[in-house]
Amino acid sequence: MSIKSKIDGIRLIWRFDNRWQLMAWRLFFPHEPINIYRLGDVQFMSNCSAGDANGARAVIATPMYR
C-alpha cells in the first residue's frame, strides 16, 4: 500500500463523527476486519476483508453519488 493511498484513507476517515475511534482502531488493531462508521444519524459496518471497505467509505464521505 502506497503512502498516497494511506493519506487518502485518512482523509476519508476524518470526515466521520467517530474519526478518533476509527484512527485508534486502525492503529492498534490493523488486522481487525470490521469497522463501524458514524456520520450524523447514519451508521454502517464495513468488512475490510471483503474488499468493499474503500468503496463504502467513499460513497458516504464523498459527493460520488449526490
C-alpha positions as CSV (number, residue, x, y, z in Angstrom):
1,M,0.0,0.0,0.0
2,S,1.4,3.3,-1.0
3,I,1.7,6.4,1.1
4,K,-0.7,8.3,-1.1
5,S,-3.4,5.6,-0.6
6,K,-2.9,5.7,3.2
7,I,-3.2,9.5,3.2
8,D,-6.4,9.3,1.1
9,G,-7.8,6.7,3.6
10,I,-7.1,9.1,6.5
11,R,-8.8,11.9,4.7
12,L,-11.9,9.8,4.2
13,I,-11.9,8.6,7.8
14,W,-11.5,12.2,9.0
15,R,-15.0,13.1,7.7
16,F,-16.8,10.7,10.0
17,D,-18.0,11.6,13.5
18,N,-16.1,8.8,15.2
19,R,-12.8,9.6,13.5
20,W,-10.7,9.3,16.6
21,Q,-12.1,5.9,17.3
22,L,-11.5,4.8,13.7
23,M,-7.9,6.1,13.7
24,A,-7.1,4.4,17.0
25,W,-8.7,1.1,15.9
26,R,-6.7,1.1,12.6
27,L,-3.5,2.0,14.5
28,F,-3.8,-0.6,17.4
29,F,-5.8,-3.3,15.6
30,P,-4.7,-3.1,11.9
31,H,-5.9,-6.6,11.1
32,E,-9.4,-6.3,12.6
33,P,-11.7,-6.6,9.5
34,I,-14.8,-4.9,11.0
35,N,-15.2,-1.1,11.3
36,I,-18.3,0.9,12.3
37,Y,-18.6,4.3,10.7
38,R,-20.9,7.1,12.0
39,L,-21.9,10.2,10.1
40,G,-24.8,12.1,11.7
41,D,-27.7,9.7,12.0
42,V,-26.1,7.2,9.6
43,Q,-24.2,4.2,11.0
44,F,-22.8,1.4,8.9
45,M,-20.5,-1.5,9.4
46,S,-17.8,-2.3,6.8
47,N,-15.9,-5.5,6.5
48,C,-12.4,-4.7,5.3
49,S,-11.6,-8.3,4.4
50,A,-14.5,-8.4,1.9
51,G,-12.8,-5.8,-0.4
52,D,-15.6,-3.3,-0.3
53,A,-14.4,-1.1,2.5
54,N,-12.9,1.7,0.4
55,G,-16.0,1.9,-1.8
56,A,-18.4,2.0,1.1
57,R,-16.4,4.8,2.8
58,A,-16.2,6.8,-0.4
59,V,-19.9,6.6,-1.1
60,I,-20.8,8.1,2.3
61,A,-17.9,10.5,2.7
62,T,-17.5,12.0,-0.8
63,P,-20.0,13.5,-3.2
64,M,-19.7,10.5,-5.5
65,Y,-23.4,9.7,-5.6
66,R,-25.0,13.1,-4.7
